[in-house]
Amino acid sequence: MSGPRLLLTGGSGRLGRELLALLPGVVAPSSREMDVTDFGQVRETIARERPEVIVHAAAYTNVGTAETGRETCWRVNVEGTRHVARAADEVGAKLVHISTDYVFSGDRGGYRETDTPGPVVNYYALTKLVAEAAARAAHNHLILRTSFRPRDFQYPVAFVDVFTGQDYVDVIAPLVAEAVLHAHAIPDEVLHIVTERKSVYDLARRRRPDVREGRRADAPVALPADVSLNIERWEALRATWVGRAGTPGGER
């Protein structure tokens, strides 16, 4: 089957660059062409392109600088999402909003889609939690909670006491793309897409064997201890696609 008409925000970002290669025919206006903090630009671009699905990946994602750049972080993550959600409704598009595992407190891990988020532990997490509420303003929406790193682990130290379902962006992006291409067949409003629970240290060692052990207490910003996500619902959905088409990802 042919895929839906797609528009992607944040195409120059870490996830966005991967999605450009995975989503055939996707339209990805630059931030200069469509600044998500400018509702006029957002409305004009989306009205012109009239996508069936909007993948909202544009975000302020630097957890550390979010503490000092709070105004910018809020404008991009919260106001930007509000603008995209409103414009999506105006053209009848489904909004696929890219969120994060950081919306959870991290006190226990294994979070399900039905678990109540919060309380958040840093400002970035706060903006992403509020952004989820903004995304819900779109009549037809899907919130994808996920977490990813660059293709290479960038730091010499990784935390042994921080647990996550996070993975490298080249692992996560194909899963997100799969969900996007099946967006109209997913009835859920929230879906978790990550991989198995692991420590950040164990994840780091997969691509940087010389990484040193570190502790969460040494981080310059507050970090949740365990934001691993339950992915049973995602695995069940994928199984239905495999069953229909006989190959991972189902029909395209």
Kinemage of the C-alpha trace (Angstrom):
@kinemage 1
@onewidth
@group {chain A} dominant
@subgroup {mainchain}
@vectorlist {calphas} color= white
{ca met a 1} P 0.000 0.000 0.000
{ca ser a 2} L 1.161 3.542 -0.544
{ca gly a 3} L 2.012 5.527 2.548
{ca pro a 4} L 0.298 8.677 3.816
{ca arg a 5} L 1.406 12.168 2.828
{ca leu a 6} L 3.930 13.111 5.504
{ca leu a 7} L 5.350 16.320 6.907
{ca leu a 8} L 8.268 16.236 9.330
{ca thr a 9} L 9.363 18.981 11.708
{ca gly a 10} L 12.907 18.898 13.052
{ca gly a 11} L 14.355 17.331 9.909
{ca ser a 12} L 17.820 18.673 10.706
{ca gly a 13} L 17.840 17.122 14.181
{ca arg a 14} L 19.341 13.819 15.283
{ca leu a 15} L 16.175 11.788 14.805
{ca gly a 16} L 14.925 13.890 11.916
{ca arg a 17} L 17.980 13.217 9.759
{ca glu a 18} L 17.470 9.482 10.183
{ca leu a 19} L 13.747 9.704 9.431
{ca leu a 20} L 14.379 11.584 6.191
{ca ala a 21} L 16.036 8.468 4.804
{ca leu a 22} L 13.318 6.152 6.097
{ca leu a 23} L 10.097 7.964 5.172
{ca pro a 24} L 9.545 8.032 1.391
{ca gly a 25} L 8.282 11.322 0.021
{ca val a 26} L 8.315 13.113 3.370
{ca val a 27} L 8.231 16.911 3.258
{ca ala a 28} L 10.625 18.399 5.794
{ca pro a 29} L 10.661 22.221 5.849
{ca ser a 30} L 13.715 23.753 7.470
{ca ser a 31} L 13.405 25.819 10.643
{ca arg a 32} L 13.914 28.899 8.490
{ca glu a 33} L 10.993 27.911 6.279
{ca met a 34} L 8.795 26.853 9.202
{ca asp a 35} L 9.851 28.062 12.620
{ca val a 36} L 7.620 26.119 15.004
{ca thr a 37} L 7.583 29.057 17.419
{ca asp a 38} L 5.908 31.184 14.696
{ca phe a 39} L 2.301 30.073 14.306
{ca gly a 40} L 1.882 32.036 11.090
{ca gln a 41} L 4.687 30.102 9.410
{ca val a 42} L 3.436 26.807 10.792
{ca arg a 43} L -0.126 27.385 9.624
{ca glu a 44} L 0.928 28.590 6.177
{ca thr a 45} L 3.274 25.672 5.530
{ca ile a 46} L 0.912 22.985 6.745
{ca ala a 47} L -2.044 24.507 4.867
{ca arg a 48} L 0.040 24.508 1.682
{ca glu a 49} L 1.342 20.948 2.024
{ca arg a 50} L -1.847 19.441 3.472
{ca pro a 51} L -0.187 16.358 4.952
{ca glu a 52} L -2.160 13.396 6.247
{ca val a 53} L 0.351 12.797 9.035
{ca ile a 54} L 2.602 15.334 10.742
{ca val a 55} L 5.633 13.960 12.576
{ca his a 56} L 6.581 16.559 15.154
{ca ala a 57} L 10.217 15.843 15.978
{ca ala a 58} L 11.399 19.446 16.393
{ca ala a 59} L 12.439 20.002 20.003
{ca tyr a 60} L 14.917 21.617 22.348
{ca thr a 61} L 16.661 18.516 23.689
{ca asn a 62} L 19.770 19.641 25.573
{ca val a 63} L 18.914 18.658 29.141
{ca gly a 64} L 21.788 20.626 30.669
{ca thr a 65} L 21.357 23.960 28.877
{ca ala a 66} L 17.582 23.789 29.321
{ca glu a 67} L 18.157 24.793 32.952
{ca thr a 68} L 19.640 28.151 31.928
{ca gly a 69} L 17.836 28.564 28.602
{ca arg a 70} L 14.380 28.002 29.986
{ca glu a 71} L 12.567 30.587 27.869
{ca thr a 72} L 13.878 29.157 24.607
{ca cys a 73} L 13.247 25.598 25.726
{ca trp a 74} L 9.631 26.424 26.624
{ca arg a 75} L 8.992 28.282 23.364
{ca val a 76} L 10.246 25.419 21.218
{ca asn a 77} L 8.904 22.456 23.168
{ca val a 78} L 5.603 23.788 24.457
{ca glu a 79} L 4.558 26.672 22.231
{ca gly a 80} L 5.950 24.956 19.144
{ca thr a 81} L 3.932 21.817 19.848
{ca arg a 82} L 0.826 23.884 20.496
{ca his a 83} L 1.234 25.570 17.097
{ca val a 84} L 1.755 22.310 15.217
{ca ala a 85} L -1.209 20.660 16.946
{ca arg a 86} L -3.489 23.550 16.066
{ca ala a 87} L -2.383 23.575 12.428
{ca ala a 88} L -2.756 19.797 12.211
{ca asp a 89} L -6.366 20.086 13.273
{ca glu a 90} L -7.032 22.758 10.664
{ca val a 91} L -6.104 20.395 7.824
{ca gly a 92} L -7.371 17.189 9.448
{ca ala a 93} L -3.899 15.649 9.799
{ca lys a 94} L -2.904 13.105 12.416
{ca leu a 95} L -0.220 14.473 14.719
{ca val a 96} L 2.561 12.060 15.693
{ca his a 97} L 4.336 13.838 18.523
{ca ile a 98} L 7.795 12.656 19.555
{ca ser a 99} L 8.016 12.688 23.345
{ca thr a 100} L 10.433 11.244 25.884
{ca asp a 101} L 10.807 8.783 28.733
{ca tyr a 102} L 11.837 11.753 30.890
{ca val a 103} L 8.170 12.599 31.487
{ca phe a 104} L 8.379 9.982 34.259
{ca ser a 105} L 10.009 10.477 37.649
{ca gly a 106} L 12.314 7.490 37.246
{ca asp a 107} L 11.557 6.062 40.675
{ca arg a 108} L 10.797 2.511 39.464
{ca gly a 109} L 11.041 2.038 35.678
{ca gly a 110} L 9.036 -0.308 33.472
{ca tyr a 111} L 6.482 2.436 32.860
{ca arg a 112} L 3.382 1.620 30.845
{ca glu a 113} L 1.473 3.997 28.591
{ca thr a 114} L -1.304 4.095 31.189
{ca asp a 115} L 0.987 5.153 34.054
{ca thr a 116} L 0.670 8.738 35.258
{ca pro a 117} L 3.715 10.826 34.273
{ca gly a 118} L 5.710 12.984 36.676
{ca pro a 119} L 6.840 14.382 38.935
{ca val a 120} L 9.611 15.435 36.575
{ca val a 121} L 13.185 15.895 37.769
{ca asn a 122} L 14.472 18.690 35.483
{ca tyr a 123} L 13.239 21.571 33.340
{ca tyr a 124} L 13.608 19.805 30.005
{ca ala a 125} L 11.366 17.029 31.302
{ca leu a 126} L 8.815 19.582 32.459
{ca thr a 127} L 8.569 21.148 29.004
{ca lys a 128} L 8.164 17.771 27.342
{ca leu a 129} L 5.420 16.785 29.775
{ca val a 130} L 3.536 20.011 29.086
{ca ala a 131} L 4.176 19.484 25.365
{ca glu a 132} L 2.297 16.188 25.597
{ca ala a 133} L -0.709 18.094 26.899
{ca ala a 134} L -0.349 20.515 23.987
{ca ala a 135} L -0.212 17.611 21.515
{ca arg a 136} L -3.431 16.202 22.945
{ca ala a 137} L -5.204 19.332 21.717
{ca ala a 138} L -5.010 17.846 18.220
{ca his a 139} L -8.181 15.844 17.667
{ca asn a 140} L -6.230 12.988 16.053
{ca his a 141} L -2.899 12.424 17.778
{ca leu a 142} L -0.341 9.796 18.690
{ca ile a 143} L 2.285 10.532 21.335
{ca leu a 144} L 5.414 8.412 20.866
{ca arg a 145} L 7.577 8.238 23.978
{ca thr a 146} L 11.078 7.203 23.047
{ca ser a 147} L 14.745 7.893 23.800
{ca phe a 148} L 17.866 7.807 21.648
{ca arg a 149} L 21.520 8.793 21.479
{ca pro a 150} L 23.802 9.620 18.547
{ca arg a 151} L 25.221 6.688 16.591
{ca asp a 152} L 28.369 6.891 18.732
{ca phe a 153} L 28.524 7.290 22.514
{ca gln a 154} L 30.007 10.750 22.974
{ca tyr a 155} L 31.219 10.756 26.572
{ca pro a 156} L 34.168 9.119 28.341
{ca val a 157} L 31.989 8.262 31.364
{ca ala a 158} L 28.595 6.518 31.528
{ca phe a 159} L 26.365 6.004 34.542
{ca val a 160} L 26.016 2.529 35.998
{ca asp a 161} L 23.071 3.569 38.191
{ca val a 162} L 20.870 5.168 35.514
{ca phe a 163} L 18.576 2.702 33.745
{ca thr a 164} L 16.798 3.232 30.459
{ca gly a 165} L 15.211 1.681 27.389
{ca gln a 166} L 17.159 4.172 25.310
{ca asp a 167} L 19.161 3.040 22.300
{ca tyr a 168} L 21.229 4.515 19.480
{ca val a 169} L 19.360 6.626 16.961
{ca asp a 170} L 19.994 4.222 14.076
{ca val a 171} L 18.238 1.534 16.148
{ca ile a 172} L 15.304 3.685 17.284
{ca ala a 173} L 14.614 5.636 14.075
{ca pro a 174} L 13.477 2.626 11.990
{ca leu a 175} L 11.009 1.732 14.741
{ca val a 176} L 9.638 5.271 14.813
{ca ala a 177} L 9.403 5.289 11.020
{ca glu a 178} L 7.471 2.037 11.143
{ca ala a 179} L 4.980 3.559 13.578
{ca val a 180} L 4.638 6.669 11.416
{ca leu a 181} L 3.902 4.654 8.277
{ca his a 182} L 1.216 2.750 10.204
{ca ala a 183} L -0.040 5.823 12.068
{ca his a 184} L -3.616 5.609 10.793
{ca ala a 185} L -3.826 1.960 11.876
{ca ile a 186} L -2.698 2.671 15.450
{ca pro a 187} L -5.703 3.369 17.699
{ca asp a 188} L -3.611 4.332 20.730
{ca glu a 189} L -3.058 7.912 21.857
{ca val a 190} L 0.251 7.059 23.570
{ca leu a 191} L 2.815 4.442 22.583
{ca his a 192} L 6.219 3.547 24.004
{ca ile a 193} L 8.978 2.760 21.499
{ca val a 194} L 12.367 1.873 22.999
{ca thr a 195} L 14.414 -1.301 23.448
{ca glu a 196} L 15.138 -3.438 26.518
{ca arg a 197} L 15.968 -2.060 29.978
{ca lys a 198} L 19.702 -1.512 30.525
{ca ser a 199} L 22.077 0.807 32.342
{ca val a 200} L 23.494 3.734 30.403
{ca tyr a 201} L 26.909 2.195 31.036
{ca asp a 202} L 25.887 -1.081 29.400
{ca leu a 203} L 24.470 0.832 26.437
{ca ala a 204} L 27.653 2.892 26.113
{ca arg a 205} L 29.899 -0.191 26.103
{ca arg a 206} L 28.197 -1.509 22.974
{ca arg a 207} L 29.863 1.186 20.891
{ca arg a 208} L 32.558 2.540 23.194
{ca pro a 209} L 34.228 -0.369 24.998
{ca asp a 210} L 36.676 1.935 26.804
{ca val a 211} L 33.964 4.001 28.516
{ca arg a 212} L 34.458 4.488 32.262
{ca glu a 213} L 31.870 3.911 34.977
{ca gly a 214} L 30.194 6.953 36.519
{ca arg a 215} L 27.477 7.678 39.062
{ca arg a 216} L 24.260 9.654 38.723
{ca ala a 217} L 25.228 11.789 41.749
{ca asp a 218} L 28.113 13.207 39.714
{ca ala a 219} L 25.895 14.513 36.887
{ca pro a 220} L 25.721 18.325 36.524
{ca val a 221} L 21.907 18.173 36.243
{ca ala a 222} L 19.301 16.059 38.031
{ca leu a 223} L 18.643 12.786 36.197
{ca pro a 224} L 15.918 10.194 36.790
{ca ala a 225} L 17.213 6.845 38.074
{ca asp a 226} L 15.130 4.469 35.930
{ca val a 227} L 12.949 5.644 33.053
{ca ser a 228} L 12.801 2.311 31.237
{ca leu a 229} L 9.511 1.853 29.409
{ca asn a 230} L 7.235 -1.133 28.986
{ca ile a 231} L 6.953 -1.914 25.251
{ca glu a 232} L 4.449 -4.773 25.294
{ca arg a 233} L 1.852 -2.735 23.419
{ca trp a 234} L 4.337 -1.770 20.696
{ca glu a 235} L 5.437 -5.379 20.292
{ca ala a 236} L 1.804 -6.497 20.016
{ca leu a 237} L 1.097 -3.934 17.299
{ca arg a 238} L 4.175 -4.977 15.317
{ca ala a 239} L 3.091 -8.593 15.538
{ca thr a 240} L -0.203 -7.770 13.814
{ca trp a 241} L 1.663 -6.082 10.933
{ca val a 242} L 4.024 -9.013 10.563
{ca gly a 243} L 1.068 -11.364 10.537
{ca arg a 244} L -0.685 -9.426 7.779
{ca ala a 245} L 2.254 -8.971 5.421
{ca gly a 246} L 4.615 -11.759 6.434
{ca thr a 247} L 7.583 -9.419 6.923
{ca pro a 248} L 8.685 -7.090 9.735
{ca gly a 249} L 6.905 -3.783 9.362
{ca gly a 250} L 3.932 -5.222 7.493
{ca glu a 251} L 2.651 -3.778 4.234
{ca arg a 252} L 4.083 -0.507 3.003
